[in-house]
């Protein structure tokens, strides 16, 4: 329920799937202007929210609140319905629950690595056998699955007109929004991908995934 029709109109934009507010740096789109303004802080490098218990600072207040609950308080009110483990925040609990729901039932017989989909296991097994069926038509590289080949073409062989994401600091161009976002963080030293289970942070999702596997076994 809302006090004014304008507030209702703004809210309904969330349900329409329309995202009229676009970031000028990475072109990520948002349904509300205030969401765009919050996102823009990532590119500014500013961390105005300081923890009173330790030296860490955060770009967003939500990041600070999550940090305080996870690191500096002993309250764990959110229980995982499947394993009973308690967490400080609902986000941490949901992450744990999703890990149960996306359990990796398919195990590689050669290295023990597990996968949630049989197709992914099939592609993985090819790496052990050295089989790379998907060959690049522009260079000698080949890949175990089509998605890796597509990403390779975007990153290595994109035409100048396809590299539409330009860095505002060094003018380097990129073909994907994800690549320039990671690149921009290296300029501002911003690690905007946070671990929900501890206080670590990373430049991109690949760093977070490696951390989750190595430290939290998830």
N, C-alpha and C positions, 0 to 999 in steps of 0.2 A: 504494500500500500504506500502511496505517496501523497504529499501535501498539495502538489501542483501538477497540472497536465504536462508542463515542460519536464519535470522530473520523471514522470512516467514515460514520456517520449524518449528521453535519454536512455532509460533503463531498457525499453523494448529493443533498442539497438543490439543488445547482447544476444537476443534470441533470433534476430534476423540473419545473422552471419555476415552482416555488412561491416566493413572496417574502413571507414572514410579517413581516419587520421594516420598518416604515414610518416615514419621517421626519415628525415632528410639525409641521414648518414648511412643507415643500413637498409632502409625501405621496409622495415618491419611494420605491419599495419595493426591498428587498434580500433576498437569499437567506440572508445571514449577518449576525449581530449586529455583528461587527467591521467589516464593510463599511459598515454604517449609522453606526457611531461615526466612521469615517474621513470619511464624507460630511458628517456634522454639523459638522466643522471648517470647512467652506465658509461656513456660516451664522454662525459665531462671530467671524469676522474675524481670528482669530489666525494668525500666521505664525511659528511657532517654529523653522523650519529656515532658517538663515542661510548664505549662500554665503561661504566663506573667501577667495574671490578678488575679489569685488565686493560692492556694498551690497545686492544683491537678497535678498529673503527669500521663503519659500514656506510654504504651508499644509501640504503633504504632503512627506514625505521623498522620495517618488518624483519629485515635481516638481523638487526640488533636484538629485537624481541625474541626471535628464534634462538639466537646465540645465548642470551641470558637464561632462557628456559632450559636449553640443552646442556649448558656448561656450568652455570653458576647456581642453579637451584636443584633441590633433590626431589621436587614434586614430579611424579610420573602418573598423571591421572588417566592417560589414554592407553587402554589395553587392546592388544591385538586379539581379535576374536578367535583366531585359529591356533595361536601358540601361547597366549596368555602373557607375553612379554609386555612390560609397561614402558611408555615413552612420555617425554615432557610435552610434546606438541602433537596435535592431530596429524600434521604433515608427516612427522616421523612414523606415526602409527600406520598411516595410509601407505607409506613407502614399504613398510614391513609387510602389510597385508597384500599389496600388489606383488611382492616377491614370492609370497605363497601361491597366489593365483597364477603367476607366470613361472611356475616351477619348471625347471629344465629336466625333462624326463629322458631326453635322448643323449646318451653318453658315448663319447668317442672311445673305441676300444683300444686306440693306440696311445692316447695321451691323457684320457680321463676327463677332458673338457666336456661340459654339458651344454645342451641347446634346447630351447623351448619348441623349436620346429624341426621336423625330420628333414625338411629341405635344406635348412641351414647346416645340419650335421652332414648331409650329403656333399655340400659344397666344401665343408671343412675337411672331410676325408680326402678330397682331391689335393689339398695342400700337402698332406703326408706323402701322397703318391707322385707329387710334382705335376699333376694334371691341371693345365690352365687352358680350357677350351675357348675362352672368349679373348680373341686377339684384337689388338688395336690396329686399325687400318693405316695409321699415320706414323707409327713407330714399331719397334720390335717387342714392346711389352705385351704381356698377356695376363689374364686374370681368371680367377676361379668362378666368378659369377658376373652376370650382366650389370648389376648395380655398381660394382667396383670399376668396371670398364667405363660406364657412363660418367662416373665421378672423375675418373682419370682424364677423359676427353675434355671435360669442363675445365679442369685445373691446368692441363698441360697444352691443349690444342685449341682452346677457344680463340676465335677471331677477335681482333681489337674491338669490334662493334658489340661483341658478346660480353666483354669485360666492362660492364656498365657500373660497377661499384668502385668508386675512386676514393682512396684514402685522403683525408683532409690534411694530414700531416706531411706525407711524403709523395703524394700523387701516384702511388702504386695502385694498379687496378686489379680487380678480381671478377671472376665470372659468377660467383655465388655469394649470397648475403652472409652465409655462415662463415665463409673464409675471411671476408673483410671485418666481420664482427670480432673474430679471434685476433686478427691483425691489429685492429684498433686498440684492443685491450693491452697489447704489448707496448703500445706507445704511452698509454696512460697508466700502465702497471696495474690494471684492474682485473682481479680474479673474481668474475661475476657468477661462477658456477659453484654453488655451495653443497657440501656434503650434509645430508640431513641427520647423520648419525654422530658427527663430531664437528669440530670447529674448522676443519680444513676447507680450502677453497682453491679453485682452478680456473685457468683461462678458458677451457672448453670442456665439452662433455667427454671427450676421449680420456682426458686426464682424470676426470671424476670416475669414469668406469674402471679404469686401471686401479685407482685407489680403493674402490668398493670391493673389487675382486681380491686385492692384495691384503687389505686391512680388515674389512668387515665380512669377507667371505660371502658376498651377495652379488 
